[in-house]
Amino acid sequence: MNFTDEKDYIMRMIKEMVRVLFSLAFGKKYVSVELEKENKYEISGKNLKIFLNMIDLGQINEAENILLDSIDYTNKNEVMAVALFYQYLSEKDNQFLENNNYTKEEVLSGFKQLLMKSGYSDLLYLLKYNE
């Protein structure tokens, strides 16, 4: 597996875990990422779109810090918002991430921490299963 394949692997794994997380958390089939991003998801009263815009502006670390300081890990909607944040971040190319002091590995690490702190660590088997 070369470096590019590894980065694509991270993106695919996060997408798959977000899909399964959504199904587990809400008991319904995950339909569309785009619809979910534009939807109802908030963290401490701030719409997810604010954080996605911060990513686009290169304020990745700032956005992540605000999210992680604000999230209620027992609130399924907030957990899903942060999962979608990491999914959106995983879709950014390596150059963009590097230019903004971030890596795909950090995306995966942040997503793993989200799963563990929110009680969904069982989903980590998807990583081991697909490696």
Order of alpha helices (4+ residues) and beta strands (2+ residues): alpha-alpha-beta-beta-alpha-alpha-alpha-alpha-alpha-alpha
